Amino acid sequence: MVVALGAISRADIYRFRDENGVWHFTNVKDDARYRLFIRTKKTTSRAYIKKYERIIQQAARQFHVEPPLIKAIIKAESDFDHRAVSHKGAQGLMQLMPDTANQLRVKDPFDPEENIYGGTRYLGRLLKRFNNDKRLAVAAYNAGPELVERAGGVPPVPETRRFVERVMRYYREFSASRR
């Protein structure tokens, strides 16, 4: 049984009005002032995978990256939310930083196809750079390739270590579900 594939994703919208009368909206309730504004329909990871499967397969072929690894990165980075934005400014399904998106010629990081192609192109480059070592490529995806090279492996950064473990767990689950 693969639990992660059946996980539920929501895109509820929260809002609050500040002391100046300005409304603030978010899909991440990171402040106690936010109240539920719009509740969205529950969607499973499996439904998102089906929605993006064609794009993932095409990008995987083009950039020589296994589809389960692409799916694992997307699951760990954004939980298949193409509108996701991290607190550091990473955007879209594969959480591309603006500079990285520009280097990869991704004009709209919130467009699922552009984001998956850009993120997979980048992941493919990292796999080549690290001799197809998935753990190192995933660590570099999170922390940057220079830090991985300086550390001589997965850097001793708790966030990066957790990210690598989470991605590799999802990778095993997505690989098992293909059989």
Buried (B, 14 or more C-beta within 10 A) or exposed (E): EBEBBEBEBEBEBBBBEEEEEEEEEBBEBEEEEBEEEEEEEEBBBBEBBEBBEEBBEBBBEEBEBBBBBBBBBBBBBBBBBBEBBEEEEBBBBBBBBEEBBEEBEBEEBBBBBBBBBBBBBBBBBBBEBBEEBBBBBBBBBBBBBEBBBEBEEBBEBEEBBEBBBBBBBBBBBBBEBEE
